[in-house]
């Protein structure tokens, strides 16, 4: 497959500069979005209650408890009599079910 570089195109200097600036802006925006999402994940506790876990997984409380947990797709741990979901378990589920 042939690769085409912007330097190989016959573009005016002004258009070439606009394309480079637009690409740089898009790259910065994607980096900012990635960093913000990563910060949110770092702020989560090591173990979460069902509401926190559902939010972390990007699903509803009912989907988490009635589908994912019931089918054994998410494992629960018991801490002082309370059922919790570890962040590591949630990350494992997300990684295994990524598109």
Secondary structure by P-SEA (a helix, b strand, c coil): cbbbbcccccccaaaaaaaaaaaaaaaaaaaaaaaaaaaaaaaccccccaaaaaaaaccccccccccccccccbbbbbcccbbbbbaaaaaaaaaaacc
